[in-house]
Amino acid sequence: MKKIYQEITPSFMEGIIIVVMIIGIMSVSMIGFGSVPHIPIMISILLLMIFGLIKRASFKSLQDGMISGAASGMAAIFIFLFIGVLISSFMLSGTIPTLMYYGLYLTDFPFFYTAVFAITAIIGISIGSSLTTVATVGVVFISIAGSLDLSLAVTAGAVVSGAFFGDKMSPLSDTTNLASSVVGVDLFIHIRHMSWTTIPAFLLTAVFFMFFSADLAGGNSGILDLRDQLMDTGLIHLYSLLPIVLLFLFAAKKIPALLTLISAILFSIVISYFHSAVPFSELFQILFSGYSATSESDQINELLSRGGIESMMFTISLVLLALGLGGLLFSTGVIPALFEKMKEANNTLIKAAGTAVGTNVLIGEQYLSILLTGETFAHQVDKEKIERKNLSRVLEDAGTVINPLIPWGVCGVFITNVLGVEVIDYLPFAFFCLISPILTLTYIFTGWTVTKAE
């Protein structure tokens, strides 16, 4: 985040009151009244503006804080735009329809949701990006679940759980690299130490999903009909899976995410001309507004009509507002006041976990939760002779996996937009994201695997 200057110094109690009011506004508006997150965030911004002006901060400084906060999310916004185009191009090339076609064979597996979780986890580790995983195979699984009348909430929970397991444990993941680098821990030492909490969380999650039966409405005949309808679209080809292979190869080579997405989009467009010569005027419209299926089956049309830059505008507008709110929380001194108080608590790792969760809730940004928490507590764990790899593990267990559980968080908003399932609906079933912070807190309290520096 660009440097945001603190204009006023509120007391800890003032900071708590502001935070409680903001969380109250969010909760009542979104849960009580069913509002989209934009309006309660704008009300919270107005509240902070009034608070800042009452405390004699200049309007320009408050505005600059809000703009600086929003500017910190520009990298994510560009990725969201290209992911919207990626989904459209994957529809055109037949990549997502082909994945759906072969993914329907999963229904032969007795534990459908566990299979969704495991496969998404494998893809997540391979790609190293939770959001790309959700936008590709996640879309496939949610579409299959919708077509077979399975629970969208449980399916989304399995997708989110698998995607964020992959995001945590992949050496290609930006959050994993950030968590290790911000506290100066070797990447692979960080991943090995995380396995103490992450592997048990993975196993528990897989077992929990086994308790949810996939009651396949329509039986085998309905699944066979859906496969036939997908085949009739003319989009099912083995070569359509090549863009997924390209994603894996570029991730393995550590090509930057934006270049990987652009390459996959261009490759998918080229492949689409093997089976469908779309005029350029229509191609540009599809990339902007999304792919619109025109088969004789309404079910298939609903499954395949997705993507486009336009579909990302809800997410982008919300991310800008949420990060603007975060910038105001810094410039009004609310977050610094809370951070100072956190430093006075006894257990540093508990403080770090609370700070990571709190930053996610207040700002809705996982990178900042990792960065700010790591920078705040790195030297404190040194003083207490605790190895820094314990802190880097906490950053992931209480930072990375919390963001998809926040309705106004960057990941939460993106997932809701792409999968069409509200955060509040899939949250109880995102078992991996719920279990990880519980395990890390348990380890901290018991001292198990919390290693001391010599």
C-alpha positions as CSV (number, residue, x, y, z in Angstrom):
1,M,0.0,0.0,0.0
2,K,1.2,3.5,-0.8
3,K,2.2,5.4,2.4
4,I,-0.9,6.8,4.1
5,Y,-0.3,9.5,6.6
6,Q,-2.1,9.4,9.9
7,E,-3.7,12.8,10.4
8,I,-5.2,12.3,13.9
9,T,-4.5,10.1,16.9
10,P,-7.7,8.8,18.4
11,S,-7.8,7.0,21.7
12,F,-8.1,3.2,21.8
13,M,-11.8,3.5,23.0
14,E,-12.6,5.8,20.1
15,G,-11.1,3.3,17.7
16,I,-13.1,0.5,19.2
17,I,-16.4,2.5,19.0
18,I,-15.7,3.3,15.3
19,V,-14.9,-0.4,14.5
20,V,-18.0,-1.7,16.3
21,M,-20.2,0.9,14.4
22,I,-18.7,-0.1,11.1
23,I,-19.1,-3.9,11.7
24,G,-22.7,-3.2,12.9
25,I,-23.5,-1.2,9.8
26,M,-22.1,-4.0,7.6
27,S,-23.9,-6.8,9.5
28,V,-27.3,-5.1,9.8
29,S,-27.3,-3.9,6.2
30,M,-26.1,-7.1,4.6
31,I,-27.6,-9.8,6.9
32,G,-30.6,-8.0,8.2
33,F,-31.7,-6.1,5.1
34,G,-30.1,-8.2,2.4
35,S,-28.2,-5.2,1.0
36,V,-25.3,-5.5,-1.4
37,P,-22.1,-4.5,0.4
38,H,-21.6,-1.2,-1.6
39,I,-24.1,0.8,0.3
40,P,-23.0,-0.1,3.9
41,I,-19.4,0.5,2.9
42,M,-20.3,4.0,1.6
43,I,-22.2,4.7,4.8
44,S,-19.0,3.6,6.7
45,I,-16.9,5.9,4.6
46,L,-19.2,8.8,5.4
47,L,-19.0,7.9,9.1
48,L,-15.2,8.0,9.0
49,M,-15.2,11.3,7.1
50,I,-17.5,12.9,9.8
51,F,-15.3,11.5,12.5
52,G,-12.1,12.8,10.9
53,L,-13.6,16.3,10.3
54,I,-14.8,16.4,14.0
55,K,-11.3,15.6,15.0
56,R,-10.0,18.5,12.9
57,A,-8.4,16.6,10.1
58,S,-8.5,18.3,6.7
59,F,-10.9,17.0,4.1
60,K,-8.0,16.8,1.6
61,S,-6.0,14.5,3.9
62,L,-9.0,12.2,4.4
63,Q,-9.6,12.1,0.6
64,D,-6.0,11.4,0.0
65,G,-6.1,8.5,2.5
66,M,-9.1,7.0,0.7
67,I,-7.5,7.4,-2.7
68,S,-4.2,5.8,-1.6
69,G,-6.1,2.9,-0.1
70,A,-8.0,2.3,-3.3
71,A,-4.8,2.6,-5.4
72,S,-3.3,-0.3,-3.5
73,G,-5.8,-2.6,-5.2
74,M,-5.0,-1.7,-8.8
75,A,-3.0,-4.8,-9.4
76,A,-5.9,-7.0,-8.2
77,I,-8.3,-5.0,-10.3
78,F,-6.4,-5.6,-13.5
79,I,-6.3,-9.3,-12.7
80,F,-10.0,-9.4,-12.2
81,L,-10.6,-7.7,-15.6
82,F,-8.5,-10.3,-17.3
83,I,-10.1,-13.2,-15.4
84,G,-13.5,-12.0,-16.7
85,V,-12.0,-12.2,-20.3
86,L,-10.4,-15.5,-19.5
87,I,-13.8,-17.1,-18.6
88,S,-15.3,-15.8,-21.9
89,S,-12.4,-17.2,-23.9
90,F,-12.5,-20.5,-22.0
91,M,-16.1,-20.8,-23.0
92,L,-15.3,-20.0,-26.7
93,S,-12.4,-22.5,-26.8
94,G,-14.6,-25.2,-25.2
95,T,-12.2,-25.4,-22.2
96,I,-14.9,-25.0,-19.5
97,P,-17.6,-27.0,-21.4
98,T,-15.0,-29.9,-21.9
99,L,-14.1,-29.8,-18.2
100,M,-17.8,-29.9,-17.4
101,Y,-18.3,-32.9,-19.7
102,Y,-15.6,-35.0,-18.1
103,G,-16.3,-33.6,-14.6
104,L,-19.7,-35.2,-14.8
105,Y,-18.0,-38.5,-14.4
106,L,-17.3,-37.4,-10.8
107,T,-20.9,-38.2,-10.1
108,D,-20.0,-41.9,-10.2
109,F,-17.9,-41.2,-7.1
110,P,-19.7,-41.9,-3.8
111,F,-18.4,-38.8,-2.1
112,F,-19.0,-36.0,-4.7
113,Y,-18.2,-33.0,-2.4
114,T,-15.0,-34.6,-1.1
115,A,-13.9,-35.3,-4.8
116,V,-14.6,-31.6,-5.6
117,F,-12.5,-30.5,-2.7
118,A,-9.6,-32.8,-3.5
119,I,-9.5,-32.0,-7.2
120,T,-9.8,-28.3,-6.6
121,A,-6.9,-28.5,-4.0
122,I,-4.7,-30.3,-6.6
123,I,-5.4,-27.7,-9.2
124,G,-4.9,-24.9,-6.7
125,I,-1.4,-26.2,-5.8
126,S,-0.5,-26.6,-9.4
127,I,-1.6,-23.1,-10.4
128,G,-0.8,-21.3,-7.2
129,S,-3.8,-19.0,-7.4
130,S,-7.0,-19.5,-5.5
131,L,-9.0,-17.0,-7.6
132,T,-7.9,-18.5,-10.9
133,T,-8.8,-21.9,-9.6
134,V,-12.3,-20.7,-8.5
135,A,-12.8,-19.0,-11.9
136,T,-12.0,-22.1,-13.9
137,V,-12.6,-25.5,-12.2
138,G,-14.8,-23.8,-9.6
139,V,-17.2,-22.6,-12.3
140,V,-17.2,-26.1,-13.7
141,F,-18.2,-27.8,-10.4
142,I,-20.8,-25.2,-9.4
143,S,-22.4,-25.5,-12.9
144,I,-22.5,-29.3,-12.5
145,A,-24.0,-29.0,-9.1
146,G,-26.6,-26.6,-10.3
147,S,-27.6,-28.8,-13.3
148,L,-28.0,-31.8,-11.0
149,D,-29.9,-30.0,-8.2
150,L,-27.0,-30.5,-5.7
151,S,-26.4,-28.0,-2.9
152,L,-24.6,-24.9,-4.4
153,A,-23.6,-23.8,-0.9
154,V,-21.8,-27.1,-0.1
155,T,-20.2,-27.2,-3.5
156,A,-19.0,-23.7,-3.2
157,G,-17.7,-24.5,0.2
158,A,-15.7,-27.4,-1.2
159,V,-14.4,-25.3,-4.1
160,V,-13.3,-22.5,-1.7
161,S,-11.7,-25.0,0.7
162,G,-9.7,-26.7,-2.0
163,A,-8.7,-23.5,-3.8
164,F,-7.3,-21.9,-0.6
165,F,-5.6,-25.1,0.5
166,G,-3.8,-24.9,-2.8
167,D,-3.1,-21.2,-2.4
168,K,-1.5,-21.8,1.0
169,M,0.6,-24.8,0.1
170,S,1.8,-23.9,-3.4
171,P,5.3,-22.5,-3.8
172,L,3.9,-20.6,-6.7
173,S,1.3,-18.7,-4.6
174,D,1.8,-15.0,-4.2
175,T,0.3,-15.1,-0.6
176,T,2.7,-17.9,0.4
177,N,5.7,-16.1,-1.0
178,L,4.5,-12.8,0.7
179,A,4.0,-14.5,4.1
180,S,7.5,-16.0,4.0
181,S,9.3,-13.0,2.6
182,V,7.7,-10.4,4.9
183,V,9.1,-12.0,8.0
184,G,12.3,-13.3,6.3
185,V,11.7,-17.1,6.3
186,D,12.8,-19.5,3.6
187,L,9.8,-20.3,1.4
188,F,10.1,-24.1,1.8
189,I,10.8,-23.9,5.5
190,H,7.6,-21.9,5.7
191,I,5.6,-24.5,3.7
192,R,6.9,-27.4,5.7
193,H,6.0,-25.7,9.0
194,M,2.6,-24.8,7.7
195,S,1.9,-28.5,7.0
196,W,1.5,-29.1,10.8
197,T,-1.8,-27.2,10.6
198,T,-2.6,-27.5,7.0
199,I,-2.5,-31.3,6.5
200,P,-4.7,-32.0,9.5
201,A,-7.1,-29.3,8.3
202,F,-7.1,-30.9,4.8
203,L,-7.9,-34.4,6.2
204,L,-10.6,-33.1,8.6
205,T,-12.2,-31.2,5.7
206,A,-12.2,-34.2,3.4
207,V,-13.9,-36.3,6.2
208,F,-16.5,-33.6,6.9
209,F,-17.5,-33.4,3.2
210,M,-18.1,-37.2,3.3
211,F,-21.0,-36.6,5.7
212,F,-22.9,-34.7,2.9
213,S,-24.6,-37.0,0.5
214,A,-24.9,-35.9,-3.1
215,D,-28.5,-36.8,-3.9
216,L,-28.4,-36.8,-7.7
217,A,-31.8,-35.7,-8.8
218,G,-32.8,-37.3,-12.0
219,G,-30.4,-40.3,-11.6
220,N,-28.1,-41.5,-14.2
221,S,-30.4,-40.7,-17.1
222,G,-30.3,-37.0,-16.2
223,I,-26.5,-37.0,-16.1
224,L,-26.3,-38.8,-19.5
225,D,-28.8,-36.3,-21.0
226,L,-26.6,-33.4,-19.8
227,R,-23.5,-35.0,-21.2
228,D,-25.3,-35.5,-24.6
229,Q,-26.5,-31.9,-24.5
230,L,-23.0,-30.6,-23.8
231,M,-21.6,-32.7,-26.7
232,D,-24.3,-31.3,-29.0
233,T,-22.9,-27.8,-28.5
234,G,-19.8,-28.7,-30.6
235,L,-17.5,-27.3,-27.9
236,I,-16.3,-30.6,-26.4
237,H,-12.8,-31.4,-27.7
238,L,-9.7,-32.8,-26.0
239,Y,-7.6,-30.1,-27.5
240,S,-9.8,-27.6,-25.7
241,L,-8.0,-28.6,-22.5
242,L,-4.7,-27.2,-23.8
243,P,-5.2,-23.7,-22.2
244,I,-5.3,-25.4,-18.8
245,V,-2.0,-27.1,-19.6
246,L,-0.6,-23.7,-20.5
247,L,-1.7,-22.3,-17.2
248,F,0.1,-25.1,-15.4
249,L,3.3,-24.6,-17.4
250,F,3.4,-20.9,-16.9
251,A,2.7,-21.3,-13.2
252,A,5.6,-23.8,-12.9
253,K,7.9,-21.3,-14.7
254,K,6.7,-18.6,-12.3
255,I,5.5,-16.3,-15.1
256,P,3.7,-13.3,-13.6
257,A,-0.1,-13.8,-13.2
258,L,-1.1,-11.1,-15.6
259,L,1.1,-12.4,-18.4
260,T,-0.2,-15.9,-17.7
261,L,-3.8,-14.8,-18.0
262,I,-3.1,-12.8,-21.2
263,S,-1.3,-15.8,-22.8
264,A,-4.1,-18.2,-21.8
265,I,-6.7,-15.8,-23.3
266,L,-4.9,-15.5,-26.6
267,F,-4.3,-19.2,-26.8
268,S,-7.9,-20.0,-26.1
269,I,-9.1,-17.5,-28.8
270,V,-6.8,-19.2,-31.3
271,I,-8.1,-22.7,-30.3
272,S,-11.7,-21.5,-30.6
273,Y,-11.2,-21.1,-34.4
274,F,-10.6,-24.8,-34.7
275,H,-14.3,-25.4,-34.2
276,S,-16.0,-22.0,-34.5
277,A,-15.0,-19.1,-36.6
278,V,-16.4,-16.1,-34.6
279,P,-16.3,-12.8,-36.4
280,F,-14.0,-10.2,-34.7
281,S,-16.9,-7.8,-34.0
282,E,-18.7,-10.6,-32.2
283,L,-15.5,-11.8,-30.5
284,F,-14.9,-8.4,-29.0
285,Q,-18.5,-8.3,-27.7
286,I,-18.2,-11.7,-26.1
287,L,-14.9,-10.8,-24.4
288,F,-16.6,-7.7,-23.0
289,S,-20.1,-8.9,-22.2
290,G,-19.5,-12.6,-21.7
291,Y,-20.2,-15.7,-23.7
292,S,-23.9,-16.3,-24.5
293,A,-24.8,-19.9,-25.3
294,T,-27.5,-20.5,-28.0
295,S,-28.2,-24.2,-27.8
296,E,-31.7,-25.7,-27.9
297,S,-31.4,-26.5,-24.2
298,D,-32.2,-23.8,-21.7
299,Q,-30.2,-25.7,-19.1
300,I,-27.0,-25.6,-21.2
301,N,-27.6,-22.0,-22.1
302,E,-27.7,-21.1,-18.4
303,L,-24.6,-23.2,-17.7
304,L,-22.4,-21.8,-20.4
305,S,-23.5,-18.1,-20.5
306,R,-20.8,-16.5,-18.4
307,G,-17.7,-14.3,-18.2
308,G,-16.7,-11.0,-19.7
309,I,-15.3,-7.7,-18.4
310,E,-18.8,-6.5,-17.6
311,S,-19.3,-9.4,-15.2
312,M,-16.4,-8.1,-13.1
313,M,-17.7,-4.6,-12.6
314,F,-19.6,-5.4,-9.4
315,T,-16.5,-6.9,-7.9
316,I,-14.2,-4.1,-9.0
317,S,-16.5,-1.3,-7.7
318,L,-16.7,-3.1,-4.3
319,V,-13.0,-3.7,-4.1
320,L,-12.3,0.1,-4.7
321,L,-14.8,1.0,-2.0
322,A,-13.5,-1.5,0.5
323,L,-9.9,-0.4,0.0
324,G,-10.9,3.2,0.1
325,L,-12.5,2.5,3.5
326,G,-9.2,0.8,4.6
327,G,-7.3,3.9,3.6
328,L,-9.6,6.1,5.7
329,L,-9.2,3.8,8.7
330,F,-5.4,4.4,8.5
331,S,-5.6,8.2,7.9
332,T,-8.1,8.7,10.7
333,G,-5.7,6.7,13.0
334,V,-8.3,4.0,13.9
335,I,-6.2,1.0,12.8
336,P,-2.9,2.4,14.2
337,A,-4.7,3.0,17.6
338,L,-5.8,-0.7,17.6
339,F,-2.4,-1.9,16.5
340,E,-0.7,-0.1,19.4
341,K,-3.1,-1.7,21.9
342,M,-2.5,-5.1,20.4
343,K,1.2,-4.8,21.1
344,E,0.5,-4.5,24.8
345,A,-1.1,-8.0,25.0
346,N,0.9,-11.0,26.3
347,N,1.1,-13.7,23.6
348,T,2.6,-12.3,20.4
349,L,1.3,-15.1,18.2
350,I,-2.2,-14.7,19.5
351,K,-1.9,-10.9,18.9
352,A,-0.7,-11.6,15.4
353,A,-3.6,-14.0,14.6
354,G,-6.1,-11.4,16.0
355,T,-4.5,-8.7,13.9
356,A,-4.6,-10.7,10.7
357,V,-8.3,-11.6,11.2
358,G,-9.2,-8.1,12.2
359,T,-7.4,-6.5,9.2
360,N,-9.3,-8.9,6.9
361,V,-12.6,-7.9,8.6
362,L,-12.0,-4.2,8.6
363,I,-10.2,-3.7,5.2
364,G,-11.2,-6.8,3.4
365,E,-7.7,-7.3,1.8
366,Q,-5.7,-10.5,2.5
367,Y,-2.3,-9.0,1.3
368,L,-2.5,-6.2,3.7
369,S,-3.5,-8.6,6.5
370,I,-0.3,-10.5,5.8
371,L,1.9,-7.5,5.3
372,L,0.8,-5.3,8.2
373,T,0.7,-8.2,10.7
374,G,4.1,-9.5,9.6
375,E,5.8,-6.1,9.8
376,T,4.1,-5.3,13.1
377,F,5.1,-8.5,15.0
378,A,8.3,-9.8,13.3
379,H,10.7,-8.1,15.8
380,Q,8.5,-9.0,18.8
381,V,8.8,-12.7,18.1
382,D,12.5,-12.2,17.9
383,K,12.5,-10.6,21.4
384,E,10.5,-13.5,22.8
385,K,13.0,-16.0,21.1
386,I,10.2,-17.5,18.9
387,E,11.3,-18.7,15.5
388,R,9.8,-16.5,12.8
389,K,8.4,-19.5,10.9
390,N,5.7,-19.7,13.6
391,L,4.7,-16.1,12.7
392,S,4.6,-16.8,9.0
393,R,2.4,-19.8,9.6
394,V,0.0,-17.6,11.6
395,L,-0.1,-15.1,8.8
396,E,-1.5,-17.8,6.4
397,D,-3.7,-19.6,8.9
398,A,-5.4,-16.4,10.2
399,G,-4.8,-14.2,7.2
400,T,-4.9,-15.9,3.8
401,V,-7.8,-18.2,4.5
402,I,-10.0,-15.7,6.3
403,N,-10.6,-13.3,3.3
404,P,-13.0,-15.6,1.4
405,L,-15.2,-15.7,4.5
406,I,-15.7,-11.9,4.6
407,P,-18.7,-10.7,2.5
408,W,-17.0,-7.4,1.7
409,G,-13.5,-8.9,1.3
410,V,-11.7,-8.9,-2.0
411,C,-11.8,-12.7,-2.3
412,G,-15.3,-13.1,-0.9
413,V,-16.8,-10.6,-3.4
414,F,-14.9,-12.2,-6.3
415,I,-16.1,-15.7,-5.4
416,T,-19.7,-14.6,-5.0
417,N,-19.6,-12.9,-8.3
418,V,-18.0,-15.8,-10.2
419,L,-19.8,-18.7,-8.5
420,G,-23.1,-17.0,-7.8
421,V,-23.2,-18.2,-4.2
422,E,-23.3,-15.6,-1.4
423,V,-20.5,-15.7,1.2
424,I,-23.0,-16.1,4.0
425,D,-24.3,-19.3,2.3
426,Y,-21.0,-21.1,1.6
427,L,-19.3,-19.9,4.8
428,P,-20.5,-22.7,7.1
429,F,-19.2,-25.3,4.5
430,A,-15.8,-23.7,3.8
431,F,-14.4,-26.1,6.4
432,F,-10.8,-25.7,5.5
433,C,-10.9,-22.0,6.0
434,L,-12.7,-22.4,9.3
435,I,-10.5,-25.2,10.7
436,S,-7.1,-23.6,9.9
437,P,-7.3,-20.7,12.3
438,I,-8.8,-22.9,15.0
439,L,-5.9,-25.3,14.7
440,T,-3.2,-22.6,14.7
441,L,-4.8,-21.1,17.9
442,T,-4.8,-24.5,19.5
443,Y,-1.2,-25.0,18.7
444,I,-0.3,-21.6,20.1
445,F,-2.2,-22.2,23.4
446,T,-0.7,-25.7,23.8
447,G,2.8,-24.7,22.5
448,W,2.8,-27.8,20.2
449,T,5.1,-27.2,17.2
450,V,5.7,-23.6,18.3
451,T,9.5,-23.7,18.0
452,K,11.8,-21.5,20.0
453,A,14.9,-19.8,18.6
454,E,18.3,-20.8,20.1
